[in-house]
């Protein structure tokens, strides 16, 4: 047995040295193969199995499978080959994934997500004393803050940055996942193995979540698609105060006249945009406008379904005149024909503050008159019911029509006091998610439409400037040439 053991040890050392040499020479080739196919079989594993089969025979070609020492040697070599191949593959994977900067970034993202969800579960009360807001308000605030982080710096028509887009999709998916558990139990029939049917209760997504959430997600993807379509454009942006002296040679610039003076200004070529680019802008503007209308309608319907908080009803005055003021009250209660557009023409809507103040007053008067109408209908006297109840219903309808026209004339109007109170005191998580989601999509669509309008306005200014310069280059002493360019014949000019 001693010669056999010596031969085995010698073969083992020779085999080990061959494997080490093969490992060092094929490291790069194995790394390429592992990088191409993550967990593919390596060259060392294939060569090892071949060598094991070759070594399982003796020098004269006779197999030694029955010998116990030869069997243990084969097992040892196979085990060694498996260890080396695993070490090689783990080394290649470490080369691909063991990046300290990437690991640090992933840990930062994980800690940030843990912090956000901790605040969400605590109701934004970090003391842990249970004095935070309810879950519905916390989710609504989280969606609003996420929108401000992702789209707060959207001042240009360009694709959203990859990091912000990834953050928006990832965190919105987490926040919207709560809707998967907002269900209603409905009766259904279940067939038993013996053929009988038994009535059971099954869970389905709540109707408002089932209908509105997929539509909002589709609007979200459409808005991101509109932004992605502006990757290569003929127009560009210049910050305020950086207008070069040769602006006429490189494009037109229309300075902003509104209060948002810090926003970048779009610039177009000297002769304006091409027909293809302008057509693309108009098409995307129509799409964004339709999305804006859909988001506004969705948000309005959800807010209308929310309960009016008692705290808001307690703050309302007793009469509609005290709510509206004398001037607005006369316009609504006039015995003549009521036209809401004419009433708005008589009001001061020059600033958003004035428009929002009028909207608050009109909306408050609706609930004041609605409450009076309910009290009038609860009286026992039929004459009082027909007199007071009919008048209150008429005034309520007029106030509603006036509020609707006001919102149509001022589409970017902020939330009214009633809307803010509903959101603040809402406790329905499903309504909170749908309302906040539709509200942020409404704001994004409105910003996209405004940015497109800025570019179209700059294009019109550029084309008007080009036409003016062309008109000035025509000599004043040659009216006949001017008439011919206009398409008039000399005979017509003489006549």
C-alpha positions in Angstrom: 0.0 0.0 0.0 2.9 2.4 0.6 3.8 2.7 -3.2 0.2 3.3 -4.0 0.0 6.1 -1.3 3.3 7.6 -2.6 2.0 7.6 -6.1 -1.3 9.2 -5.0 0.5 11.9 -3.1 2.8 12.6 -6.1 -0.2 12.7 -8.5 -2.1 14.9 -6.1 0.7 17.5 -5.9 1.2 17.4 -9.7 -2.6 17.8 -10.2 -2.8 20.7 -7.7 0.1 22.5 -9.4 -1.5 22.1 -12.8 -4.8 23.5 -11.5 -3.1 26.5 -9.9 -1.3 27.2 -13.2 -4.5 26.8 -15.1 -6.3 29.1 -12.7 -3.7 31.9 -13.2 -3.6 31.6 -17.0 -7.4 31.4 -17.5 -8.4 34.1 -15.0 -9.1 36.8 -17.7 -10.9 34.4 -20.0 -13.0 33.1 -17.1 -13.8 36.7 -16.1 -15.0 37.4 -19.6 -17.2 34.3 -19.7 -18.6 35.1 -16.2 -19.3 38.7 -17.2 -21.2 37.5 -20.3 -23.3 35.0 -18.4 -23.5 35.6 -14.7 -23.6 32.1 -13.4 -22.4 30.1 -16.4 -20.2 27.1 -16.2 -16.5 28.2 -16.3 -13.6 26.7 -18.2 -12.0 25.4 -15.0 -15.0 23.3 -14.2 -15.1 21.7 -17.6 -11.3 21.0 -17.7 -11.5 19.6 -14.1 -14.1 17.1 -15.0 -12.1 15.9 -18.0 -9.0 15.5 -15.9 -10.8 13.6 -13.3 -12.1 11.1 -15.9 -8.6 10.7 -17.3 -7.0 10.2 -13.9 -9.5 7.5 -13.0 -7.6 5.0 -15.1 -4.1 3.5 -14.5 -1.0 4.0 -16.6 -1.8 0.9 -18.7 -5.3 2.0 -19.3 -7.0 -0.4 -16.8 -9.6 1.3 -14.6 -9.0 1.5 -10.8 -12.5 2.2 -9.8 -12.5 -0.7 -7.4 -9.6 0.5 -5.4 -10.6 2.5 -2.3 -7.6 4.9 -2.4 -8.2 5.7 -6.1 -11.9 6.4 -5.4 -11.1 8.8 -2.5 -8.5 10.5 -4.7 -11.1 11.1 -7.4 -13.6 12.5 -4.9 -10.9 14.7 -3.5 -10.0 16.1 -6.9 -13.7 16.7 -7.8 -14.2 18.5 -4.5 -11.1 20.6 -5.1 -12.3 21.5 -8.6 -15.7 22.5 -7.3 -14.1 24.7 -4.7 -11.8 26.4 -7.2 -14.6 26.9 -9.7 -16.8 28.5 -7.0 -14.0 30.7 -5.8 -13.4 31.8 -9.4 -17.0 32.6 -10.0 -17.3 34.4 -6.7 -14.2 36.4 -7.6 -15.7 37.4 -10.9 -19.0 38.4 -9.2 -17.0 40.4 -6.6 -15.3 42.3 -9.5 -18.7 43.2 -10.9 -20.7 44.0 -7.8 -18.3 44.8 -5.0 -18.1 48.5 -5.7 -17.8 50.5 -2.5 -19.4 53.6 -4.0 -22.3 51.6 -5.3 -22.8 49.8 -2.0 -22.6 53.1 -0.2 -25.2 54.6 -2.5 -27.6 51.7 -2.1 -27.2 51.9 1.7 -28.1 55.6 1.6 -31.2 54.9 -0.5 -32.2 52.2 1.9 -31.8 54.4 4.9 -33.7 57.2 3.2 -36.6 54.8 2.4 -36.6 53.5 6.0 -36.7 57.1 7.3 -39.6 58.1 5.0 -41.7 55.1 5.9 -40.9 55.5 9.6 -42.2 59.1 9.4 -45.2 57.8 7.5 -46.0 55.2 10.2 -45.5 57.8 12.9 -47.9 60.2 11.3 -45.1 62.8 10.9 -44.7 62.9 14.7 -41.1 62.1 15.5 -41.7 62.2 19.3 -43.7 58.9 19.1 -46.4 60.2 21.5 -49.2 59.5 19.0 -50.0 63.2 18.3 -49.2 63.0 14.6 -51.6 63.2 11.7 -53.7 60.3 10.6 -52.4 57.8 7.9 -54.5 59.4 5.1 -53.0 62.8 5.6 -49.5 61.4 6.0 -49.7 59.6 2.7 -51.2 62.7 1.0 -48.3 64.8 2.3 -45.8 62.1 1.2 -47.0 62.1 -2.4 -47.0 65.9 -2.5 -43.5 66.1 -1.1 -42.3 63.5 -3.6 -43.8 65.5 -6.5 -42.0 68.6 -5.3 -38.7 66.8 -5.1 -39.0 65.1 -8.5 -40.6 67.9 -10.5 -40.0 71.0 -8.5 -37.1 72.1 -10.8 -38.9 71.4 -14.0 -38.3 74.7 -15.8 -37.5 73.4 -19.2 -39.1 71.2 -21.9 -36.7 68.3 -21.6 -36.7 64.6 -20.5 -36.8 64.1 -16.7 -33.4 63.2 -15.3 -32.8 59.5 -14.8 -32.3 59.7 -11.1 -35.4 61.7 -10.5 -37.4 59.5 -12.8 -36.2 56.4 -11.0 -37.0 58.0 -7.6 -40.5 59.0 -8.7 -41.4 55.6 -10.1 -39.9 53.6 -7.2 -41.4 55.7 -4.3 -44.7 56.1 -6.0 -44.9 52.3 -6.4 -44.3 52.0 -2.7 -46.9 54.6 -1.8 -49.5 53.3 -4.1 -49.0 49.7 -2.9 -51.3 50.5 0.0 -54.2 50.6 -2.5 -53.9 46.8 -3.1 -55.3 46.2 0.4 -58.3 48.7 0.2 -60.9 46.1 -0.7 -64.6 45.5 -0.4 -66.1 42.1 0.4 -68.7 40.9 -2.1 -70.7 37.7 -2.1 -69.8 35.0 -4.7 -70.4 31.3 -5.3 -67.8 28.6 -4.8 -68.2 25.1 -6.2 -67.4 22.3 -3.7 -65.7 19.0 -4.7 -69.1 17.2 -4.4 -70.7 19.5 -7.0 -72.6 21.7 -4.5 -72.3 25.5 -4.6 -71.7 27.6 -1.5 -71.9 31.3 -1.1 -68.7 32.9 0.2 -67.4 36.4 0.6 -64.5 37.4 -1.7 -62.4 40.6 -1.7 -62.2 43.0 -4.6 -60.6 46.4 -4.9 -62.8 49.2 -3.8 -64.7 50.6 -6.8 -63.2 54.1 -6.7 -59.7 52.7 -6.4 -60.3 50.1 -9.1 -61.6 52.7 -11.6 -59.4 55.8 -10.9 -56.0 54.5 -10.0 -55.2 52.8 -13.4 -56.4 55.9 -15.2 -54.1 58.1 -13.1 -51.2 55.8 -13.7 -51.8 56.0 -17.4 -51.9 59.8 -17.3 -48.6 59.7 -15.4 -46.9 57.6 -18.1 -48.3 59.9 -20.8 -46.9 63.0 -19.2 -43.5 61.4 -18.8 -43.7 60.4 -22.4 -44.4 64.0 -23.5 -41.3 65.1 -21.6 -39.3 62.4 -23.2 -40.3 63.6 -26.7 -38.3 66.8 -26.2 -34.9 65.2 -26.1 -33.7 66.8 -29.4 -35.3 70.1 -30.1 -34.7 73.2 -32.2 -35.2 75.6 -29.3 -33.0 76.0 -26.2 -33.1 78.0 -23.0 -31.1 80.9 -21.6 -31.1 82.1 -18.0 -32.2 85.6 -17.3 -29.4 88.2 -17.5 -27.2 86.1 -19.8 -28.5 87.4 -23.1 -25.5 87.8 -25.5 -25.0 91.0 -27.6 -25.5 89.1 -30.9 -28.9 87.8 -29.9 -30.3 88.7 -33.3 -27.8 86.4 -35.1 -28.4 83.4 -32.9 -32.1 83.6 -32.0 -34.9 85.5 -30.5 -35.4 85.9 -26.8 -38.6 87.1 -25.2 -38.1 88.4 -21.7 -40.6 87.4 -19.1 -43.0 90.1 -17.9 -44.6 88.1 -15.1 -43.5 87.6 -11.5 -41.5 84.5 -12.3 -38.5 86.4 -13.5 -35.9 83.7 -12.4 -37.1 81.1 -14.8 -35.1 80.4 -18.0 -36.3 81.9 -21.2 -36.8 79.8 -24.4 -34.9 80.9 -27.5 -35.6 79.8 -31.1 -33.7 80.2 -34.4 -33.8 83.7 -36.1 -36.4 82.6 -38.6 -38.4 80.7 -36.0 -39.2 77.0 -35.7 -39.7 74.7 -38.6 -43.1 73.5 -39.5 -42.3 70.0 -38.2 -41.2 71.3 -34.8 -44.1 73.6 -34.4 -46.5 70.8 -35.4 -44.9 68.6 -32.8 -45.3 71.3 -30.1 -49.0 71.9 -30.9 -49.6 68.1 -30.8 -48.0 67.7 -27.5 -49.8 70.8 -26.1 -53.2 69.3 -27.1 -52.2 66.0 -25.4 -51.1 67.8 -22.2 -54.3 69.9 -22.2 -56.5 66.8 -22.4 -54.5 65.2 -19.6 -55.0 68.4 -17.6 -58.7 68.3 -18.1 -58.8 64.6 -17.1 -56.8 65.2 -13.9 -58.9 68.2 -12.9 -62.1 66.3 -13.4 -60.8 63.3 -11.4 -59.6 65.5 -8.6 -62.9 67.4 -8.5 -64.9 64.3 -8.3 -62.8 62.8 -5.5 -63.0 66.1 -3.5 -66.8 66.2 -4.0 -67.1 62.7 -2.5 -65.1 63.7 0.6 -67.1 64.6 3.7 -67.3 68.3 4.7 -65.6 68.6 8.1 -67.6 69.9 11.0 -64.9 72.4 11.8 -65.5 74.1 8.4 -69.3 74.2 8.9 -68.9 75.8 12.3 -66.9 78.7 10.9 -69.5 79.7 8.3 -71.5 82.8 8.8 -75.3 82.6 9.4 -76.3 84.4 6.2 -75.2 84.4 2.6 -74.9 88.2 2.5 -72.4 88.1 5.3 -70.4 85.5 3.4 -70.4 87.1 0.0 -70.3 90.8 0.8 -72.8 93.4 -0.4 -71.6 93.7 -4.0 -71.3 90.0 -4.9 -74.6 89.3 -3.0 -76.4 91.8 -5.2 -75.1 90.2 -8.4 -76.3 86.7 -7.3 -79.7 87.7 -5.8 -80.7 90.1 -8.6 -84.3 89.4 -9.8 -83.2 89.8 -13.4 -81.7 87.1 -15.5 -78.5 85.7 -14.0 -75.5 85.2 -16.3 -72.3 84.1 -14.5 -70.0 85.3 -17.3 -71.4 88.8 -17.0 -70.9 88.7 -13.2 -67.3 87.7 -13.5 -66.7 90.5 -16.0 -67.8 92.9 -13.2 -65.4 91.4 -10.6 -61.7 92.1 -10.1 -59.9 88.9 -11.2 -56.5 90.5 -12.0 -54.6 88.6 -9.3 -54.8 85.0 -8.1 -55.5 86.2 -4.5 -58.7 88.1 -5.6 -59.9 85.1 -7.7 -59.3 82.7 -4.8 -61.0 85.0 -2.3 -64.1 85.1 -4.5 -64.1 81.4 -4.9 -63.9 80.9 -1.1 -66.9 83.3 -0.6 -69.0 81.7 -3.3 -68.2 78.1 -2.1 -69.1 79.1 1.5 -72.4 80.7 0.4 -73.3 77.4 -1.3 -73.2 75.5 2.0 -74.9 78.3 3.9 -77.8 78.3 1.5 -77.8 74.5 1.4 -78.1 74.4 5.2 -80.9 76.9 5.1 -82.7 75.0 2.5 -82.5 71.8 4.6 -83.9 73.7 7.6 -86.7 75.2 5.4 -87.7 71.7 4.1 -87.8 70.4 7.7 -90.5 73.0 8.7 -94.1 71.8 9.1 -95.7 74.7 7.2 -96.0 74.0 3.5 -96.1 77.7 2.5 -92.7 78.3 4.3 -91.3 75.2 2.5 -92.2 76.4 -1.0 -91.1 80.0 -0.3 -87.9 79.7 1.6 -86.8 76.3 0.2 -87.3 77.4 -3.4 -85.4 80.6 -3.0 -82.5 78.8 -1.3 -82.3 76.2 -4.1 -82.3 79.0 -6.7 -79.4 80.8 -5.0 -77.5 77.6 -4.5 -77.7 76.8 -8.2 -76.6 80.3 -9.1 -73.6 80.1 -6.8 -72.6 76.7 -8.2 -72.7 78.0 -11.8 -70.7 81.1 -10.8 -68.1 78.9 -9.1 -67.8 76.6 -12.1 -67.3 79.5 -14.5 -64.7 81.0 -12.2 -62.7 77.8 -12.2 -62.9 77.5 -16.0 -61.7 81.1 -16.4 -58.9 80.5 -13.9 -57.7 76.9 -14.5 -54.6 77.3 -12.4 -56.4 78.4 -9.3 -55.2 77.1 -6.0 -57.2 75.0 -3.6 -60.0 76.7 -1.8 -60.5 76.8 1.9 -63.1 73.9 1.7 -60.7 71.7 -0.3 -57.9 72.3 2.2 -60.2 71.5 5.1 -61.3 68.3 3.4 -57.8 67.2 2.8 -56.7 68.1 6.3 -59.5 66.3 8.1 -59.9 63.3 5.7 -59.4 59.9 7.2 -60.0 57.7 4.1 -56.7 56.4 2.9 -58.0 55.5 -0.6 -59.5 59.0 -1.2 -56.3 60.6 0.1 -54.1 58.6 -2.4 -56.4 59.3 -5.3 -56.8 63.0 -4.5 -53.1 63.7 -4.0 -52.1 61.7 -7.1 -54.6 63.5 -9.3 -53.6 66.9 -7.8 -49.9 66.5 -8.5 -50.6 65.2 -12.1 -52.8 68.3 -12.6 -49.9 70.5 -11.5 -47.4 68.7 -13.8 -49.8 68.9 -16.8 -50.3 72.6 -16.2 -46.6 73.2 -16.1 -46.0 71.3 -19.3 -48.7 73.3 -21.1 -47.2 76.6 -19.8 -43.7 75.6 -21.0 -45.0 74.8 -24.4 -46.9 78.1 -24.6 -43.6 79.9 -23.8 -41.8 78.3 -26.7 -44.7 79.0 -29.1 -44.8 82.6 -28.0 -41.1 82.9 -28.6 -41.6 81.4 -32.1 -44.3 83.9 -32.9 -42.0 86.8 -31.8 -39.2 85.5 -34.0 -41.3 85.2 -37.1 -42.8 88.7 -36.5 -39.3 90.1 -36.1 -38.2 88.4 -39.3 -41.2 89.7 -41.3 -40.5 93.3 -39.9 -36.8 93.1 -41.0 -37.8 91.9 -44.5 -40.3 94.7 -44.8 -37.7 97.3 -43.8 -35.2 96.0 -46.4 -37.6 96.9 -49.3 -36.5 100.3 -50.8 -39.0 103.0 -50.4 -38.3 104.6 -53.8 -39.4 101.5 -55.8 -43.2 101.1 -55.1 -43.6 99.1 -58.3 -41.3 96.4 -57.0 -43.1 96.4 -53.8 -46.5 96.0 -55.6 -45.2 93.1 -57.7 -44.0 91.4 -54.5 -47.4 91.8 -53.1 -48.9 90.2 -56.2 -50.4 93.3 -57.7 -50.0 94.1 -61.4 -48.8 97.6 -62.6 -52.2 98.1 -64.3 -54.0 97.6 -61.0 -51.8 100.1 -59.3 -52.4 102.7 -62.0 -56.1 102.1 -61.9 
